[in-house]
Amino acid sequence: MDKLSAFLRFCRPHTIIATSLQVIGIFILTRGYEQLDQGTLGALALTIVACLSVNVYVVGLNQVTDVEIDRINKPTLPLASGEFSMRQGRLLVALFGMLAVGLAAALGTYLLLTILLTLIIGTLYSVQPLHLKTRPLWAALSIAFVRGVVANVGLFLHFSNTLFVAPEIAWGQIFGLALFFFGFGLVIALYKDIPDLSGDRKFGIRTFTVRLGPKTVFQGGRLILTAFYLVPVIAALALLPGPDGLLLLIPHLFIILLFWRVSWSVDVTAPAAFTRFYMFLWSLFYAEYILLGLNAIVSS
């Protein structure tokens, strides 16, 4: 049980949940639920496994390369705590990377391209010579690009071609979806560094939090998220009159108001408290894909 607990922490459960909901949400968006036979369920299950595998590769590689920093910032992670050896960490990263690429190659070109792009950007984020983590603008853009653009567009193309269903959705809607989650990814990328201030500063990682201070980054993130929430709000008001528009408008207004309500009481100088708020932000990310799926079903 101790090893299982360590393995789950190595996989970073909040990202596992996000990736799973992302795959299922895009699957529903492409109307995959309309033909739930054995082949469709098999394609969905294998796609989830491939995406989760590359997810574990990315977060695992980051732990392997950041183990000294994590001993300060995230001491409960298994490499930082010593529950896993560096050899075990590297082995897990290699195995999950190969599994992701192997499954994607078997499932289709679009999924393979999605997995390879994610793997490459995740590697560049953690590994020299580029080590994008040490370049705050590129670090934030890389996370936002993968979560917002690569995953959404790549999975949409994959399911559209795998299921051979013509989705009742325009490319403009897909680009709007990618834009919205790109903005969400930017805020996640900014906020994840706030509780890591001590370790990043000690090891010379010049994140935006180190350079500008946690309060400035926090306020900037609130404004960015609010601005990108205008994407579904404007779409609901301008492009989707009637019940469909209300289904998009009301939940997003509620979510952004909830975000502001919760954010007022956050102490950005207390790492434990801010980490809880950061996980709350991830719960809003999950909610968006649940809403995406529900809206697609109700509107069909």
Buried (B, 14 or more C-beta within 10 A) or exposed (E): EEEEEBBEBBBBEBBBBBBBBBBBBBBBBBBBBEEEEEEBEEBBEBBBBBBBBBBBBBBBBBBBBBBEBBBBBBEEBBBBBEBBEEEBBBEBBEBBBEBBBBBBBEBBEBBBBBBBBBBEBBBBBBBEEBBBBBBBEBBBBBBBBBBBBBBBBBBBBBBBBBBEBEBEBEEEBBEBBBBBBBBBBBBBBBBBBBBBBEBBBEEEBEBBBBEBBBEEBBBBBBEBBBEBBBBBBEBBEEBBEEEBBEBBBEBBBEBBEEBEEBBEEBEBEEBEBBBEBBEBBBEBBBBBBBBBBBBBEEEE
